[in-house]
Amino acid sequence: MTDLIVKAAVKDQLEEKNVASDFYDALDDEVATVLENAARRADENDRKTVQPRDL
């Protein structure tokens, strides 16, 4: 599986919080699910372009 998130960007966004190493894998899985659902919704609406409304 390709990493969908940038660990440094996540760490920057969470500022002074500590981030467990397994958090990144869990977040990556969540992002993958969101993308799969958005692509499925676009397909269901006969579109090849995924749009913000698919989220």
PDB file of N, CA, C, O and CB in Angstrom:
ATOM      1  N   MET A   1       0.845  -1.179   0.000  1.00  0.00           N
ATOM      2  CA  MET A   1       0.000   0.000   0.000  1.00  0.00           C
ATOM      3  C   MET A   1       0.891   1.244   0.000  1.00  0.00           C
ATOM      4  O   MET A   1       1.920   1.289   0.675  1.00  0.00           O
ATOM      5  CB  MET A   1      -0.962  -0.003   1.225  1.00  0.00           C
ATOM      6  N   THR A   2       0.484   2.221  -0.751  1.00  0.00           N
ATOM      7  CA  THR A   2       1.195   3.494  -0.822  1.00  0.00           C
ATOM      8  C   THR A   2       0.810   4.354   0.378  1.00  0.00           C
ATOM      9  O   THR A   2      -0.353   4.384   0.778  1.00  0.00           O
ATOM     10  CB  THR A   2       0.880   4.233  -2.153  1.00  0.00           C
ATOM     11  N   ASP A   3       1.787   5.049   0.948  1.00  0.00           N
ATOM     12  CA  ASP A   3       1.464   5.994   2.016  1.00  0.00           C
ATOM     13  C   ASP A   3       0.716   7.166   1.404  1.00  0.00           C
ATOM     14  O   ASP A   3       1.193   7.794   0.458  1.00  0.00           O
ATOM     15  CB  ASP A   3       2.752   6.477   2.763  1.00  0.00           C
ATOM     16  N   LEU A   4      -0.451   7.456   1.945  1.00  0.00           N
ATOM     17  CA  LEU A   4      -1.270   8.542   1.424  1.00  0.00           C
ATOM     18  C   LEU A   4      -1.073   9.831   2.196  1.00  0.00           C
ATOM     19  O   LEU A   4      -1.452  10.908   1.736  1.00  0.00           O
ATOM     20  CB  LEU A   4      -2.722   8.152   1.450  1.00  0.00           C
ATOM     21  N   ILE A   5      -0.487   9.718   3.354  1.00  0.00           N
ATOM     22  CA  ILE A   5      -0.292  10.899   4.183  1.00  0.00           C
ATOM     23  C   ILE A   5       1.196  11.237   4.266  1.00  0.00           C
ATOM     24  O   ILE A   5       2.056  10.395   4.008  1.00  0.00           O
ATOM     25  CB  ILE A   5      -0.880  10.679   5.595  1.00  0.00           C
ATOM     26  N   VAL A   6       1.474  12.471   4.625  1.00  0.00           N
ATOM     27  CA  VAL A   6       2.842  12.916   4.841  1.00  0.00           C
ATOM     28  C   VAL A   6       3.021  13.057   6.353  1.00  0.00           C
ATOM     29  O   VAL A   6       2.419  13.925   6.985  1.00  0.00           O
ATOM     30  CB  VAL A   6       3.148  14.275   4.080  1.00  0.00           C
ATOM     31  N   LYS A   7       3.850  12.199   6.912  1.00  0.00           N
ATOM     32  CA  LYS A   7       4.008  12.163   8.366  1.00  0.00           C
ATOM     33  C   LYS A   7       4.424  13.518   8.929  1.00  0.00           C
ATOM     34  O   LYS A   7       3.922  13.936   9.973  1.00  0.00           O
ATOM     35  CB  LYS A   7       5.032  11.108   8.754  1.00  0.00           C
ATOM     36  N   ALA A   8       5.330  14.200   8.252  1.00  0.00           N
ATOM     37  CA  ALA A   8       5.795  15.498   8.745  1.00  0.00           C
ATOM     38  C   ALA A   8       4.648  16.511   8.780  1.00  0.00           C
ATOM     39  O   ALA A   8       4.570  17.329   9.697  1.00  0.00           O
ATOM     40  CB  ALA A   8       6.944  16.025   7.863  1.00  0.00           C
ATOM     41  N   ALA A   9       3.770  16.458   7.796  1.00  0.00           N
ATOM     42  CA  ALA A   9       2.640  17.385   7.756  1.00  0.00           C
ATOM     43  C   ALA A   9       1.654  17.089   8.889  1.00  0.00           C
ATOM     44  O   ALA A   9       1.096  18.005   9.492  1.00  0.00           O
ATOM     45  CB  ALA A   9       1.927  17.303   6.394  1.00  0.00           C
ATOM     46  N   VAL A  10       1.449  15.816   9.166  1.00  0.00           N
ATOM     47  CA  VAL A  10       0.567  15.427  10.271  1.00  0.00           C
ATOM     48  C   VAL A  10       1.158  15.920  11.585  1.00  0.00           C
ATOM     49  O   VAL A  10       0.459  16.511  12.408  1.00  0.00           O
ATOM     50  CB  VAL A  10       0.362  13.885  10.307  1.00  0.00           C
ATOM     51  N   LYS A  11       2.428  15.677  11.770  1.00  0.00           N
ATOM     52  CA  LYS A  11       3.109  16.109  12.996  1.00  0.00           C
ATOM     53  C   LYS A  11       3.025  17.625  13.143  1.00  0.00           C
ATOM     54  O   LYS A  11       2.781  18.121  14.243  1.00  0.00           O
ATOM     55  CB  LYS A  11       4.587  15.653  12.989  1.00  0.00           C
ATOM     56  N   ASP A  12       3.221  18.368  12.056  1.00  0.00           N
ATOM     57  CA  ASP A  12       3.120  19.834  12.100  1.00  0.00           C
ATOM     58  C   ASP A  12       1.708  20.272  12.476  1.00  0.00           C
ATOM     59  O   ASP A  12       1.533  21.204  13.262  1.00  0.00           O
ATOM     60  CB  ASP A  12       3.516  20.445  10.741  1.00  0.00           C
ATOM     61  N   GLN A  13       0.719  19.613  11.926  1.00  0.00           N
ATOM     62  CA  GLN A  13      -0.678  19.972  12.192  1.00  0.00           C
ATOM     63  C   GLN A  13      -1.044  19.723  13.655  1.00  0.00           C
ATOM     64  O   GLN A  13      -1.821  20.477  14.241  1.00  0.00           O
ATOM     65  CB  GLN A  13      -1.617  19.176  11.274  1.00  0.00           C
ATOM     66  N   LEU A  14      -0.492  18.682  14.229  1.00  0.00           N
ATOM     67  CA  LEU A  14      -0.800  18.349  15.616  1.00  0.00           C
ATOM     68  C   LEU A  14       0.087  19.100  16.603  1.00  0.00           C
ATOM     69  O   LEU A  14      -0.014  18.912  17.815  1.00  0.00           O
ATOM     70  CB  LEU A  14      -0.658  16.859  15.832  1.00  0.00           C
ATOM     71  N   GLU A  15       0.939  19.933  16.078  1.00  0.00           N
ATOM     72  CA  GLU A  15       1.814  20.833  16.826  1.00  0.00           C
ATOM     73  C   GLU A  15       2.520  20.155  17.990  1.00  0.00           C
ATOM     74  O   GLU A  15       3.419  19.343  17.772  1.00  0.00           O
ATOM     75  CB  GLU A  15       1.025  21.997  17.337  1.00  0.00           C
ATOM     76  N   GLU A  16       2.140  20.463  19.195  1.00  0.00           N
ATOM     77  CA  GLU A  16       2.901  19.994  20.349  1.00  0.00           C
ATOM     78  C   GLU A  16       2.417  18.659  20.914  1.00  0.00           C
ATOM     79  O   GLU A  16       2.813  18.275  22.015  1.00  0.00           O
ATOM     80  CB  GLU A  16       2.851  21.025  21.424  1.00  0.00           C
ATOM     81  N   LYS A  17       1.591  17.969  20.195  1.00  0.00           N
ATOM     82  CA  LYS A  17       1.128  16.647  20.632  1.00  0.00           C
ATOM     83  C   LYS A  17       2.143  15.595  20.221  1.00  0.00           C
ATOM     84  O   LYS A  17       2.802  15.717  19.189  1.00  0.00           O
ATOM     85  CB  LYS A  17      -0.267  16.318  20.037  1.00  0.00           C
ATOM     86  N   ASN A  18       2.258  14.575  21.032  1.00  0.00           N
ATOM     87  CA  ASN A  18       3.055  13.417  20.647  1.00  0.00           C
ATOM     88  C   ASN A  18       2.195  12.540  19.758  1.00  0.00           C
ATOM     89  O   ASN A  18       0.984  12.447  19.955  1.00  0.00           O
ATOM     90  CB  ASN A  18       3.568  12.629  21.897  1.00  0.00           C
ATOM     91  N   VAL A  19       2.814  11.898  18.785  1.00  0.00           N
ATOM     92  CA  VAL A  19       2.079  11.060  17.845  1.00  0.00           C
ATOM     93  C   VAL A  19       2.651   9.645  17.927  1.00  0.00           C
ATOM     94  O   VAL A  19       3.840   9.434  17.687  1.00  0.00           O
ATOM     95  CB  VAL A  19       2.167  11.627  16.381  1.00  0.00           C
ATOM     96  N   ALA A  20       1.807   8.693  18.263  1.00  0.00           N
ATOM     97  CA  ALA A  20       2.229   7.297  18.325  1.00  0.00           C
ATOM     98  C   ALA A  20       2.570   6.816  16.924  1.00  0.00           C
ATOM     99  O   ALA A  20       1.933   7.221  15.952  1.00  0.00           O
ATOM    100  CB  ALA A  20       1.129   6.408  18.959  1.00  0.00           C
ATOM    101  N   SER A  21       3.558   5.965  16.821  1.00  0.00           N
ATOM    102  CA  SER A  21       4.010   5.506  15.502  1.00  0.00           C
ATOM    103  C   SER A  21       2.903   4.776  14.740  1.00  0.00           C
ATOM    104  O   SER A  21       2.846   4.869  13.513  1.00  0.00           O
ATOM    105  CB  SER A  21       5.222   4.587  15.655  1.00  0.00           C
ATOM    106  N   ASP A  22       2.027   4.055  15.437  1.00  0.00           N
ATOM    107  CA  ASP A  22       0.964   3.335  14.745  1.00  0.00           C
ATOM    108  C   ASP A  22      -0.207   4.234  14.346  1.00  0.00           C
ATOM    109  O   ASP A  22      -1.096   3.803  13.611  1.00  0.00           O
ATOM    110  CB  ASP A  22       0.464   2.215  15.617  1.00  0.00           C
ATOM    111  N   PHE A  23      -0.212   5.480  14.827  1.00  0.00           N
ATOM    112  CA  PHE A  23      -1.251   6.434  14.442  1.00  0.00           C
ATOM    113  C   PHE A  23      -1.223   6.694  12.940  1.00  0.00           C
ATOM    114  O   PHE A  23      -2.270   6.796  12.301  1.00  0.00           O
ATOM    115  CB  PHE A  23      -1.079   7.752  15.208  1.00  0.00           C
ATOM    116  N   TYR A  24      -0.026   6.799  12.385  1.00  0.00           N
ATOM    117  CA  TYR A  24       0.110   7.109  10.962  1.00  0.00           C
ATOM    118  C   TYR A  24      -0.509   6.016  10.090  1.00  0.00           C
ATOM    119  O   TYR A  24      -1.167   6.317   9.094  1.00  0.00           O
ATOM    120  CB  TYR A  24       1.586   7.293  10.601  1.00  0.00           C
ATOM    121  N   ASP A  25      -0.303   4.756  10.459  1.00  0.00           N
ATOM    122  CA  ASP A  25      -0.902   3.654   9.703  1.00  0.00           C
ATOM    123  C   ASP A  25      -2.423   3.698   9.784  1.00  0.00           C
ATOM    124  O   ASP A  25      -3.112   3.493   8.786  1.00  0.00           O
ATOM    125  CB  ASP A  25      -0.388   2.306  10.222  1.00  0.00           C
ATOM    126  N   ALA A  26      -2.938   3.967  10.978  1.00  0.00           N
ATOM    127  CA  ALA A  26      -4.390   4.048  11.156  1.00  0.00           C
ATOM    128  C   ALA A  26      -4.968   5.214  10.358  1.00  0.00           C
ATOM    129  O   ALA A  26      -6.020   5.078   9.733  1.00  0.00           O
ATOM    130  CB  ALA A  26      -4.743   4.199  12.646  1.00  0.00           C
ATOM    131  N   LEU A  27      -4.287   6.353  10.377  1.00  0.00           N
ATOM    132  CA  LEU A  27      -4.744   7.517   9.612  1.00  0.00           C
ATOM    133  C   LEU A  27      -4.689   7.230   8.118  1.00  0.00           C
ATOM    134  O   LEU A  27      -5.597   7.605   7.376  1.00  0.00           O
ATOM    135  CB  LEU A  27      -3.892   8.754   9.945  1.00  0.00           C
ATOM    136  N   ASP A  28      -3.636   6.574   7.683  1.00  0.00           N
ATOM    137  CA  ASP A  28      -3.500   6.217   6.279  1.00  0.00           C
ATOM    138  C   ASP A  28      -4.657   5.309   5.844  1.00  0.00           C
ATOM    139  O   ASP A  28      -5.191   5.467   4.747  1.00  0.00           O
ATOM    140  CB  ASP A  28      -2.145   5.524   6.028  1.00  0.00           C
ATOM    141  N   ASP A  29      -5.038   4.370   6.694  1.00  0.00           N
ATOM    142  CA  ASP A  29      -6.181   3.487   6.400  1.00  0.00           C
ATOM    143  C   ASP A  29      -7.477   4.278   6.293  1.00  0.00           C
ATOM    144  O   ASP A  29      -8.298   4.019   5.413  1.00  0.00           O
ATOM    145  CB  ASP A  29      -6.320   2.407   7.484  1.00  0.00           C
ATOM    146  N   GLU A  30      -7.660   5.244   7.190  1.00  0.00           N
ATOM    147  CA  GLU A  30      -8.867   6.082   7.151  1.00  0.00           C
ATOM    148  C   GLU A  30      -8.928   6.899   5.862  1.00  0.00           C
ATOM    149  O   GLU A  30      -9.985   7.007   5.240  1.00  0.00           O
ATOM    150  CB  GLU A  30      -8.908   7.022   8.371  1.00  0.00           C
ATOM    151  N   VAL A  31      -7.813   7.462   5.470  1.00  0.00           N
ATOM    152  CA  VAL A  31      -7.753   8.252   4.235  1.00  0.00           C
ATOM    153  C   VAL A  31      -8.065   7.350   3.035  1.00  0.00           C
ATOM    154  O   VAL A  31      -8.796   7.753   2.130  1.00  0.00           O
ATOM    155  CB  VAL A  31      -6.350   8.922   4.071  1.00  0.00           C
ATOM    156  N   ALA A  32      -7.518   6.150   3.027  1.00  0.00           N
ATOM    157  CA  ALA A  32      -7.781   5.212   1.933  1.00  0.00           C
ATOM    158  C   ALA A  32      -9.272   4.901   1.846  1.00  0.00           C
ATOM    159  O   ALA A  32      -9.830   4.826   0.751  1.00  0.00           O
ATOM    160  CB  ALA A  32      -6.974   3.910   2.125  1.00  0.00           C
ATOM    161  N   THR A  33      -9.913   4.722   2.985  1.00  0.00           N
ATOM    162  CA  THR A  33     -11.354   4.442   3.001  1.00  0.00           C
ATOM    163  C   THR A  33     -12.150   5.623   2.461  1.00  0.00           C
ATOM    164  O   THR A  33     -13.090   5.437   1.688  1.00  0.00           O
ATOM    165  CB  THR A  33     -11.820   4.106   4.423  1.00  0.00           C
ATOM    166  N   VAL A  34     -11.787   6.816   2.857  1.00  0.00           N
ATOM    167  CA  VAL A  34     -12.470   8.022   2.364  1.00  0.00           C
ATOM    168  C   VAL A  34     -12.331   8.113   0.846  1.00  0.00           C
ATOM    169  O   VAL A  34     -13.300   8.414   0.149  1.00  0.00           O
ATOM    170  CB  VAL A  34     -11.892   9.302   3.039  1.00  0.00           C
ATOM    171  N   LEU A  35     -11.131   7.854   0.336  1.00  0.00           N
ATOM    172  CA  LEU A  35     -10.901   7.929  -1.108  1.00  0.00           C
ATOM    173  C   LEU A  35     -11.678   6.854  -1.862  1.00  0.00           C
ATOM    174  O   LEU A  35     -12.245   7.120  -2.921  1.00  0.00           O
ATOM    175  CB  LEU A  35      -9.412   7.799  -1.410  1.00  0.00           C
ATOM    176  N   GLU A  36     -11.701   5.644  -1.316  1.00  0.00           N
ATOM    177  CA  GLU A  36     -12.469   4.564  -1.951  1.00  0.00           C
ATOM    178  C   GLU A  36     -13.948   4.908  -2.009  1.00  0.00           C
ATOM    179  O   GLU A  36     -14.600   4.692  -3.030  1.00  0.00           O
ATOM    180  CB  GLU A  36     -12.270   3.242  -1.195  1.00  0.00           C
ATOM    181  N   ASN A  37     -14.477   5.444  -0.916  1.00  0.00           N
ATOM    182  CA  ASN A  37     -15.888   5.824  -0.882  1.00  0.00           C
ATOM    183  C   ASN A  37     -16.192   6.958  -1.862  1.00  0.00           C
ATOM    184  O   ASN A  37     -17.236   6.952  -2.515  1.00  0.00           O
ATOM    185  CB  ASN A  37     -16.285   6.238   0.531  1.00  0.00           C
ATOM    186  N   ALA A  38     -15.298   7.912  -1.964  1.00  0.00           N
ATOM    187  CA  ALA A  38     -15.490   9.023  -2.900  1.00  0.00           C
ATOM    188  C   ALA A  38     -15.467   8.506  -4.340  1.00  0.00           C
ATOM    189  O   ALA A  38     -16.283   8.927  -5.161  1.00  0.00           O
ATOM    190  CB  ALA A  38     -14.397  10.107  -2.697  1.00  0.00           C
ATOM    191  N   ALA A  39     -14.553   7.610  -4.646  1.00  0.00           N
ATOM    192  CA  ALA A  39     -14.478   7.054  -5.999  1.00  0.00           C
ATOM    193  C   ALA A  39     -15.726   6.240  -6.318  1.00  0.00           C
ATOM    194  O   ALA A  39     -16.252   6.306  -7.430  1.00  0.00           O
ATOM    195  CB  ALA A  39     -13.222   6.179  -6.154  1.00  0.00           C
ATOM    196  N   ARG A  40     -16.195   5.476  -5.342  1.00  0.00           N
ATOM    197  CA  ARG A  40     -17.413   4.695  -5.543  1.00  0.00           C
ATOM    198  C   ARG A  40     -18.602   5.612  -5.818  1.00  0.00           C
ATOM    199  O   ARG A  40     -19.409   5.328  -6.704  1.00  0.00           O
ATOM    200  CB  ARG A  40     -17.695   3.812  -4.316  1.00  0.00           C
ATOM    201  N   ARG A  41     -18.718   6.698  -5.074  1.00  0.00           N
ATOM    202  CA  ARG A  41     -19.824   7.633  -5.271  1.00  0.00           C
ATOM    203  C   ARG A  41     -19.754   8.275  -6.658  1.00  0.00           C
ATOM    204  O   ARG A  41     -20.777   8.446  -7.320  1.00  0.00           O
ATOM    205  CB  ARG A  41     -19.808   8.720  -4.180  1.00  0.00           C
ATOM    206  N   ALA A  42     -18.555   8.625  -7.089  1.00  0.00           N
ATOM    207  CA  ALA A  42     -18.398   9.184  -8.433  1.00  0.00           C
ATOM    208  C   ALA A  42     -18.841   8.160  -9.479  1.00  0.00           C
ATOM    209  O   ALA A  42     -19.541   8.506 -10.430  1.00  0.00           O
ATOM    210  CB  ALA A  42     -16.927   9.612  -8.682  1.00  0.00           C
ATOM    211  N   ASP A  43     -18.435   6.904  -9.304  1.00  0.00           N
ATOM    212  CA  ASP A  43     -18.851   5.835 -10.226  1.00  0.00           C
ATOM    213  C   ASP A  43     -20.367   5.684 -10.241  1.00  0.00           C
ATOM    214  O   ASP A  43     -20.972   5.541 -11.304  1.00  0.00           O
ATOM    215  CB  ASP A  43     -18.195   4.498  -9.834  1.00  0.00           C
ATOM    216  N   GLU A  44     -20.971   5.716  -9.075  1.00  0.00           N
ATOM    217  CA  GLU A  44     -22.427   5.564  -8.972  1.00  0.00           C
ATOM    218  C   GLU A  44     -23.166   6.687  -9.681  1.00  0.00           C
ATOM    219  O   GLU A  44     -24.314   6.524 -10.092  1.00  0.00           O
ATOM    220  CB  GLU A  44     -22.850   5.516  -7.512  1.00  0.00           C
ATOM    221  N   ASN A  45     -22.500   7.829  -9.822  1.00  0.00           N
ATOM    222  CA  ASN A  45     -23.099   8.973 -10.507  1.00  0.00           C
ATOM    223  C   ASN A  45     -22.565   9.130 -11.924  1.00  0.00           C
ATOM    224  O   ASN A  45     -22.641  10.205 -12.518  1.00  0.00           O
ATOM    225  CB  ASN A  45     -22.846  10.247  -9.720  1.00  0.00           C
ATOM    226  N   ASP A  46     -22.017   8.023 -12.460  1.00  0.00           N
ATOM    227  CA  ASP A  46     -21.510   7.986 -13.837  1.00  0.00           C
ATOM    228  C   ASP A  46     -20.510   9.103 -14.139  1.00  0.00           C
ATOM    229  O   ASP A  46     -20.551   9.721 -15.203  1.00  0.00           O
ATOM    230  CB  ASP A  46     -22.665   8.073 -14.807  1.00  0.00           C
ATOM    231  N   ARG A  47     -19.613   9.348 -13.182  1.00  0.00           N
ATOM    232  CA  ARG A  47     -18.571  10.340 -13.383  1.00  0.00           C
ATOM    233  C   ARG A  47     -17.214   9.690 -13.202  1.00  0.00           C
ATOM    234  O   ARG A  47     -17.057   8.769 -12.401  1.00  0.00           O
ATOM    235  CB  ARG A  47     -18.741  11.525 -12.416  1.00  0.00           C
ATOM    236  N   LYS A  48     -16.229  10.176 -13.954  1.00  0.00           N
ATOM    237  CA  LYS A  48     -14.854   9.738 -13.766  1.00  0.00           C
ATOM    238  C   LYS A  48     -14.090  10.711 -12.890  1.00  0.00           C
ATOM    239  O   LYS A  48     -12.990  10.413 -12.426  1.00  0.00           O
ATOM    240  CB  LYS A  48     -14.155   9.580 -15.108  1.00  0.00           C
ATOM    241  N   THR A  49     -14.674  11.868 -12.669  1.00  0.00           N
ATOM    242  CA  THR A  49     -14.037  12.898 -11.861  1.00  0.00           C
ATOM    243  C   THR A  49     -14.593  12.850 -10.445  1.00  0.00           C
ATOM    244  O   THR A  49     -15.800  12.964 -10.232  1.00  0.00           O
ATOM    245  CB  THR A  49     -14.247  14.297 -12.484  1.00  0.00           C
ATOM    246  N   VAL A  50     -13.699  12.680  -9.490  1.00  0.00           N
ATOM    247  CA  VAL A  50     -14.090  12.714  -8.078  1.00  0.00           C
ATOM    248  C   VAL A  50     -14.153  14.182  -7.665  1.00  0.00           C
ATOM    249  O   VAL A  50     -13.211  14.944  -7.887  1.00  0.00           O
ATOM    250  CB  VAL A  50     -13.078  11.896  -7.165  1.00  0.00           C
ATOM    251  N   GLN A  51     -15.265  14.561  -7.070  1.00  0.00           N
ATOM    252  CA  GLN A  51     -15.494  15.962  -6.705  1.00  0.00           C
ATOM    253  C   GLN A  51     -15.674  16.096  -5.197  1.00  0.00           C
ATOM    254  O   GLN A  51     -15.928  15.107  -4.510  1.00  0.00           O
ATOM    255  CB  GLN A  51     -16.729  16.522  -7.442  1.00  0.00           C
ATOM    256  N   PRO A  52     -15.544  17.313  -4.685  1.00  0.00           N
ATOM    257  CA  PRO A  52     -15.695  17.512  -3.241  1.00  0.00           C
ATOM    258  C   PRO A  52     -17.002  16.939  -2.680  1.00  0.00           C
ATOM    259  O   PRO A  52     -17.035  16.445  -1.553  1.00  0.00           O
ATOM    260  CB  PRO A  52     -15.621  18.986  -2.925  1.00  0.00           C
ATOM    261  N   ARG A  53     -18.053  17.008  -3.457  1.00  0.00           N
ATOM    262  CA  ARG A  53     -19.339  16.492  -2.980  1.00  0.00           C
ATOM    263  C   ARG A  53     -19.324  14.979  -2.781  1.00  0.00           C
ATOM    264  O   ARG A  53     -20.226  14.436  -2.142  1.00  0.00           O
ATOM    265  CB  ARG A  53     -20.437  16.863  -3.955  1.00  0.00           C
ATOM    266  N   ASP A  54     -18.322  14.293  -3.312  1.00  0.00           N
ATOM    267  CA  ASP A  54     -18.221  12.846  -3.130  1.00  0.00           C
ATOM    268  C   ASP A  54     -17.692  12.485  -1.740  1.00  0.00           C
ATOM    269  O   ASP A  54     -17.753  11.327  -1.325  1.00  0.00           O
ATOM    270  CB  ASP A  54     -17.316  12.246  -4.203  1.00  0.00           C
ATOM    271  N   LEU A  55     -17.182  13.471  -1.039  1.00  0.00           N
ATOM    272  CA  LEU A  55     -16.721  13.222   0.324  1.00  0.00           C
ATOM    273  C   LEU A  55     -17.902  13.147   1.263  1.00  0.00           C
ATOM    274  O   LEU A  55     -17.725  12.942   2.463  1.00  0.00           O
ATOM    275  CB  LEU A  55     -15.743  14.310   0.782  1.00  0.00           C
TER     276      LEU A  55
END
